[in-house]
Amino acid sequence: MSTERKRSTDVEFEQVGENDVARHLRSHPDFFERHPGLLTHLILPHDPGDNTVSLIERQVAILRERNRKLDQKLRELVGVARANDVLSRKIHNLSMRLMGATEMPEMFLTIESVLQDELGSDRSVLVLFDTEPGSEDLFAASFVRRLSRKDPGLELFQTFLNAGRPRCGQIKGVKRELLFGDEGSDIESAALIPLGEKSAIGFIAIGSSEASRFHPGMSTDFLVRLGELIERGLSCAA
């Protein structure tokens, strides 16, 4: 900006007097509604009268709203910190319990117990791909389901299997029957956890009788860690 233009602009601003400001405010009574931030920079007397609200009261209201939002944000951060602390303890407990299981039958029982204790599952299934049944099945009972990766029933799960990420949501019909059998007729929602890259080893299905227990919007960070730990535990016990 040239010196002459800057001086011209300064003169224009200097020519705007108090009366001009007053006229503008009278013509635009909603000015401070549209520019509430200006109120926090003004020095105002407090003489509202009987039926009016002073600008200083308006300032207080704005500051209270800001404080309310900051308080809400702080509560959210505290909630996240507490949730992370709970998650950390669960991961630690899970790691310790899996480390204590050295034989496959014991590993199966530990995994099933963890899913009940840490996730409150009503029914859970460990699906293993392309493995031959062994004596450990006597210990695992119905918890372990051995299927071929090419099993026709798994076509309904191909998107999940190829994605290699946990999936949560309601489960019904053929999918529920394949995973949980006739005894799982009360299962309404489930969390599916892949084991290995693109579910190379298999996956875990955790079922709940509550339709809202596992839903697509929930965080899956813990489920990812859970899958990684169980995959490693199965590899070490194999």
PyMOL commands that set and color helices and strands:
alter all, ss='L'
color gray80, all
select helices_A, chain A and resi 3-14+18-27+31-34+36-41+55-99+104-119+137-143+152-163+173-180+182-184+197-199+221-237
alter helices_A, ss='H'
color red, helices_A
select strands_A, chain A and resi 123-129+144-147+167-170+189-195+202-208
alter strands_A, ss='S'
color yellow, strands_A
deselect
rebuild
show_as cartoon
